[in-house]
């Protein structure tokens, strides 16, 4: 009995929804920065989800061959610089690294909230029999523990997914303007599965 209960407890804990921990790119520890054309100083960091305690998302990202990197950019010039996909590019092994669209990426790197309702299938049923023989009467009582567990986890997953999506969009680097001598940080999602060293190219328009 104790073994069965322990096994059930392990299954429940391993299948729980997890809260999303907001990625604050301003406080991360980045790799050594590099200078580009005396215009920008750039540094980056792999394993952003691991660094912020979002292990579930890190695993999903790895299984779907994506990489989310945090990027720190300092404008060394005396003019404002608009960061775009045309003037700021990322290379690995001398090849341009493809970028992932947030909406497409989010289809894979999120929690599937609806599946938690499957917990309703294991809700216990209690059968009580009164009388005997032809006079017996059997009553089955359904105890919706699994359903309640599933609903709670579905709500947690939906909130986590919403916070995750908002966080990614709020931290997008592309489309942002860096003022003279200002430093900004943000996120870039790569459609790329390796951990190769990255280099950055900036070509003013």
Secondary structure, DSSP 8 states (H G I E B T S, - for coil): -HHHHHHHHHHHHHT---------GGG------EEETTTEEEEEES-HHHHTT-HHHHHHHHHTT-EEEEEEEEE-SSS-EE--TTTEEEEETTEE--B--HHHHHHHSS--GGGGGGGGGG--EEEEEES-GGG-EEEEEE-THHHHHHHHHHHHHHHHHHHHHHHHHHTB-TT-EE-TT-EEEEEEEES------EEEEE---
